């Protein structure tokens, strides 16, 4: 059963009292909006007449924006460079009432530029340094994160495989969160394999869950959900597992067993950019507010349903979420 308006309002009230710490790969999302009506005489490519540019926080920054937009207090920890994109990114986060904890590094601020023509993405241009430029000296982990973890109700590790996370950082952050009695979740990117165990929640998508489990299904075979859930529990001993299945919804698992598959809440889909960030934010907020996994998933599913109806990396407000739940 989908979440009701009464449940949503009650959860949002509890969420407004939470403090969440997001640690991860923070980046600047740049959108170039335009139109293309002719082909270049220089090469067989479209000529884009630029109409406007827009900017928002991406990666872990988008997780933070969603948390703040839903009413909780949020601090985001990650690398923000001493450059023009870094200044823009910091301003966007501060306008969103998000505190920033800048981690050390030597790279450039990560920027993803998407060129959109008539609301369709034509291409993406990435600016980033080598992953080693964003790593943190293991000896400095406690100095940077201990106080922030103690001050938070929950910790989210938002991995975009850009370099901030390694085995030592995840192990120490997990230890600090456990020692402080804090909820800790991870959104993994298994293309850079990491060791982790004993978390409260992980939120891979279908492809990521297969990579994490080391399972390669036969072509055209159905998703081996039971095998994946059992294997991930065996490997990572995570309390709760939520696999986002795109248009098929969310798969919920605990203790290595499938609990339920919740169908998607989206009525119309314009852009799935950032939908995983919104789902992660919604799940952690609802679970930290004391609800059960299924209710949290319905809450997160509805929040993601709002976001995919927008173009570009986006967030959801309490008012939008309540209106969406009321009209489902």
LUMVEX-170888 format. One line per field, with one value per residue (C-alpha): residue number from 1; residue in one letter; x, y, z. Coordinates in Angstrom, 3 decimals. Layout:
REM residues N
drentor = c(NUM:...);
vextor = c(A:...);
X = c(X:...);
Y = c(Y:...);
Z = c(Z:...);
REM end
This chain:
REM residues 328
drentor = c(1:2:3:4:5:6:7:8:9:10:11:12:13:14:15:16:17:18:19:20:21:22:23:24:25:26:27:28:29:30:31:32:33:34:35:36:37:38:39:40:41:42:43:44:45:46:47:48:49:50:51:52:53:54:55:56:57:58:59:60:61:62:63:64:65:66:67:68:69:70:71:72:73:74:75:76:77:78:79:80:81:82:83:84:85:86:87:88:89:90:91:92:93:94:95:96:97:98:99:100:101:102:103:104:105:106:107:108:109:110:111:112:113:114:115:116:117:118:119:120:121:122:123:124:125:126:127:128:129:130:131:132:133:134:135:136:137:138:139:140:141:142:143:144:145:146:147:148:149:150:151:152:153:154:155:156:157:158:159:160:161:162:163:164:165:166:167:168:169:170:171:172:173:174:175:176:177:178:179:180:181:182:183:184:185:186:187:188:189:190:191:192:193:194:195:196:197:198:199:200:201:202:203:204:205:206:207:208:209:210:211:212:213:214:215:216:217:218:219:220:221:222:223:224:225:226:227:228:229:230:231:232:233:234:235:236:237:238:239:240:241:242:243:244:245:246:247:248:249:250:251:252:253:254:255:256:257:258:259:260:261:262:263:264:265:266:267:268:269:270:271:272:273:274:275:276:277:278:279:280:281:282:283:284:285:286:287:288:289:290:291:292:293:294:295:296:297:298:299:300:301:302:303:304:305:306:307:308:309:310:311:312:313:314:315:316:317:318:319:320:321:322:323:324:325:326:327:328);
vextor = c(X:X:X:X:X:X:X:X:X:X:X:X:X:X:X:X:X:X:X:X:X:X:X:X:X:X:X:X:X:X:X:X:X:X:X:X:X:X:X:X:X:X:X:X:X:X:X:X:X:X:X:X:X:X:X:X:X:X:X:X:X:X:X:X:X:X:X:X:X:X:X:X:X:X:X:X:X:X:X:X:X:X:X:X:X:X:X:X:X:X:X:X:X:X:X:X:X:X:X:X:X:X:X:X:X:X:X:X:X:X:X:X:X:X:X:X:X:X:X:X:X:X:X:X:X:X:X:X:X:X:X:X:X:X:X:X:X:X:X:X:X:X:X:X:X:X:X:X:X:X:X:X:X:X:X:X:X:X:X:X:X:X:X:X:X:X:X:X:X:X:X:X:X:X:X:X:X:X:X:X:X:X:X:X:X:X:X:X:X:X:X:X:X:X:X:X:X:X:X:X:X:X:X:X:X:X:X:X:X:X:X:X:X:X:X:X:X:X:X:X:X:X:X:X:X:X:X:X:X:X:X:X:X:X:X:X:X:X:X:X:X:X:X:X:X:X:X:X:X:X:X:X:X:X:X:X:X:X:X:X:X:X:X:X:X:X:X:X:X:X:X:X:X:X:X:X:X:X:X:X:X:X:X:X:X:X:X:X:X:X:X:X:X:X:X:X:X:X:X:X:X:X:X:X:X:X:X:X:X:X:X:X:X:X:X:X:X:X:X:X:X:X:X:X:X:X:X:X);
X = c(0.000:1.367:2.107:-0.836:-0.977:-1.327:1.766:3.707:2.884:3.809:7.126:7.942:7.351:9.836:12.292:12.346:14.094:16.863:20.502:22.135:25.807:26.512:30.072:31.081:31.947:30.537:30.288:28.842:26.147:26.138:23.303:23.580:20.087:19.608:18.235:19.771:18.287:21.312:24.384:27.845:29.687:32.888:31.762:28.563:27.443:24.559:25.168:23.625:22.344:22.717:19.748:20.771:22.998:21.951:23.889:23.130:24.960:25.462:26.660:26.763:25.758:22.449:21.822:22.394:20.081:17.304:17.751:17.597:14.685:12.690:13.231:16.151:19.362:22.308:26.086:27.932:31.578:33.576:36.157:35.327:38.232:39.657:38.455:35.488:33.341:34.140:32.911:29.706:29.184:29.721:27.235:24.596:24.984:24.851:21.729:20.227:21.028:23.600:26.740:29.950:32.942:35.663:37.953:41.594:42.751:44.755:42.324:39.876:36.239:34.375:32.041:29.559:28.267:25.194:24.106:20.330:18.512:14.733:14.969:16.934:20.536:22.870:26.146:27.926:31.321:33.213:35.958:37.736:41.190:42.700:41.010:44.221:43.718:40.609:41.816:42.102:45.127:43.921:45.640:43.308:39.999:39.126:40.066:37.766:34.772:34.527:32.723:30.395:29.380:28.621:26.461:24.401:21.467:22.603:25.570:25.277:28.257:27.554:30.103:30.430:33.794:35.661:38.284:37.245:36.389:38.802:38.684:40.433:38.038:34.890:36.149:36.990:33.768:31.795:33.693:33.099:29.393:28.995:30.891:28.577:25.436:24.578:22.708:25.048:24.150:26.120:25.185:27.976:29.607:31.190:33.201:35.815:35.624:35.485:35.404:32.609:30.563:28.057:26.185:22.530:21.600:23.045:21.169:22.636:20.691:20.134:23.394:25.418:23.931:25.039:28.570:28.725:27.546:29.909:27.019:26.743:23.335:22.869:21.707:17.974:17.709:15.506:17.195:18.357:16.979:17.127:20.698:21.840:20.289:21.770:25.214:25.300:24.316:27.022:29.678:28.733:26.501:24.318:21.172:18.947:19.345:17.247:17.873:16.410:14.943:14.109:10.634:10.119:10.310:12.338:13.380:13.574:15.767:16.819:19.023:19.733:16.051:13.643:10.961:9.010:9.137:7.440:6.271:7.427:5.408:6.316:3.376:5.511:9.248:11.115:14.581:15.976:19.051:19.441:16.468:18.770:19.989:16.394:15.572:18.641:17.774:14.165:15.087:17.635:15.396:12.394:14.406:16.140:12.705:11.857:9.716:10.009:11.780:8.621:7.127:10.498:10.640:7.148:8.166:11.380:9.543:7.039:9.827:11.639:8.351:8.204:11.818:11.695:8.838:11.310:14.129:17.709:19.068:16.218:14.865:11.464:9.815:7.394:4.579:5.282:5.490:2.194:0.457:1.880:0.721:-2.735:-3.257:-1.904);
Y = c(0.000:3.439:6.012:8.201:11.960:11.628:9.410:11.762:14.828:13.022:11.872:15.346:16.799:14.340:14.901:18.643:17.878:15.730:16.568:14.593:14.434:13.630:12.633:12.072:13.238:16.754:18.282:21.171:20.319:22.798:22.790:24.475:24.969:25.691:24.747:23.163:23.782:23.373:21.213:22.693:23.238:22.184:18.711:16.591:17.827:20.065:23.747:24.611:28.137:28.660:30.271:30.027:28.327:26.946:25.446:23.196:20.877:17.328:14.032:14.119:17.787:16.758:14.289:17.177:19.503:16.889:16.428:20.166:20.597:18.008:20.026:18.458:20.235:19.064:19.270:18.034:17.020:16.728:18.360:21.853:23.422:26.907:27.823:29.480:26.311:25.740:29.229:28.614:25.243:26.629:29.440:26.990:24.827:27.809:29.139:25.723:26.236:23.446:23.684:22.636:20.746:21.008:18.006:18.432:17.730:19.054:18.660:20.878:21.107:18.353:19.784:17.934:20.024:18.738:20.256:20.038:20.693:20.959:19.243:16.288:15.739:16.063:15.370:15.627:17.218:16.270:18.243:16.418:15.508:12.078:10.269:10.547:14.330:13.906:11.311:11.996:11.129:8.332:10.119:13.110:11.247:11.667:15.353:16.065:13.881:12.878:15.981:16.167:12.514:12.995:16.039:14.184:11.788:9.848:9.635:9.103:8.004:9.119:7.496:8.634:6.894:10.188:9.437:10.576:7.046:4.200:1.172:2.973:5.939:3.797:1.513:4.442:6.335:3.178:2.753:6.398:6.196:2.927:4.297:7.327:5.215:6.784:5.367:4.974:4.366:3.952:4.532:2.530:2.804:-0.629:0.343:1.294:-1.749:-0.899:-3.019:-2.251:-4.127:-3.660:-0.659:0.083:0.558:0.300:1.509:0.191:0.156:-3.121:-3.035:-1.965:-4.737:-7.353:-5.915:-5.807:-9.404:-10.586:-12.120:-12.098:-13.371:-15.019:-12.733:-11.953:-13.853:-12.298:-10.359:-12.965:-11.007:-13.725:-14.684:-11.049:-10.283:-13.394:-12.731:-9.063:-9.964:-12.623:-10.220:-7.012:-7.901:-4.878:-4.580:-3.285:-3.399:-1.381:-2.010:0.655:-1.056:1.982:1.714:-1.525:0.260:-0.791:-4.157:-4.305:-6.839:-7.531:-10.286:-11.498:-12.188:-10.357:-8.534:-6.872:-5.194:-1.801:-0.576:2.821:5.836:7.953:9.134:10.650:10.595:13.489:12.939:10.314:12.440:12.503:10.229:7.848:10.731:11.633:7.999:7.766:11.002:9.924:6.473:7.740:10.563:8.281:5.514:8.079:9.422:5.990:4.392:0.847:-0.010:-0.468:2.870:4.542:3.037:4.307:7.766:7.726:6.291:9.152:11.732:10.230:10.220:14.004:14.499:12.405:14.619:17.513:18.157:18.111:17.375:18.390:18.288:17.823:20.041:18.918:20.780:19.021:15.651:16.090:17.247:14.254:11.764:13.366:13.017:9.533);
Z = c(0.000:-0.948:1.740:2.759:3.072:6.864:7.076:4.798:6.896:10.120:8.653:7.328:10.785:12.324:9.461:10.160:13.473:11.950:11.193:8.376:7.394:3.738:2.837:-0.745:-4.221:-4.514:-7.976:-9.950:-12.493:-15.396:-17.924:-21.323:-22.740:-26.423:-29.814:-32.892:-36.322:-38.585:-39.132:-38.875:-42.194:-40.381:-39.336:-39.384:-35.974:-34.861:-34.152:-30.788:-30.323:-26.586:-24.850:-21.184:-18.630:-15.248:-12.353:-9.402:-7.033:-8.267:-6.816:-3.031:-3.298:-4.855:-2.033:0.390:-1.550:-1.423:2.318:2.963:0.552:2.523:5.689:7.559:8.507:6.427:6.303:3.227:3.390:0.190:-2.018:-3.290:-5.142:-4.842:-8.335:-10.043:-10.193:-6.505:-5.655:-7.618:-5.952:-2.439:-3.136:-4.379:-1.274:1.077:-0.663:0.022:3.733:3.654:5.764:4.009:5.357:2.723:2.577:1.493:-2.038:-4.948:-7.861:-9.657:-8.639:-10.495:-13.158:-15.357:-18.256:-20.064:-23.369:-23.798:-27.058:-26.796:-23.381:-24.806:-23.710:-26.674:-24.864:-21.518:-20.873:-17.692:-15.983:-13.170:-11.903:-11.283:-8.338:-6.285:-6.181:-4.009:-1.505:2.244:4.372:6.722:9.626:9.153:9.033:12.720:12.667:9.753:10.554:14.222:15.511:12.492:12.881:16.575:15.752:13.121:13.393:10.328:7.976:4.221:2.131:-1.443:-3.740:-7.356:-7.852:-8.196:-5.557:-2.077:-0.895:-0.280:2.015:4.878:4.809:4.699:7.486:9.744:9.024:9.784:13.056:14.059:13.220:15.111:18.131:18.180:17.701:14.333:11.351:8.342:4.701:1.479:-2.142:-3.834:-7.243:-7.721:-10.814:-8.196:-5.884:-2.181:0.950:3.419:6.004:8.800:7.380:8.089:4.434:0.930:-2.166:-5.433:-8.668:-10.520:-12.501:-9.464:-7.327:-9.866:-9.931:-6.122:-5.902:-8.647:-10.568:-14.372:-15.462:-18.845:-21.686:-21.475:-18.182:-15.473:-12.694:-10.109:-7.169:-4.498:-5.416:-5.414:-2.029:-0.427:-1.877:-0.853:2.684:2.775:1.461:3.279:6.258:5.608:7.732:4.934:1.165:-1.279:-4.977:-7.243:-10.329:-12.490:-13.976:-12.020:-8.643:-5.595:-4.199:-0.393:1.379:4.952:6.311:2.777:2.054:-0.246:1.715:-1.054:-4.453:-4.502:-7.930:-9.132:-8.059:-11.095:-13.187:-15.955:-16.540:-18.145:-16.680:-14.298:-13.458:-9.687:-8.986:-7.105:-4.953:-4.090:-3.245:-1.008:0.786:1.304:2.603:5.119:6.336:6.834:8.532:10.771:11.678:13.072:10.389:9.032:5.765:3.690:4.735:4.153:0.665:-0.175:1.059:-1.012:-4.024:-3.965:-3.629:-6.631:-8.526:-8.190:-9.256:-12.452:-13.617:-13.779:-16.237:-14.948:-11.492:-9.185:-5.654:-4.035:-1.418:1.319:-0.448:-3.759:-2.037:-0.178:-3.367:-5.248:-2.595:-2.497:-6.255:-6.843);
REM end
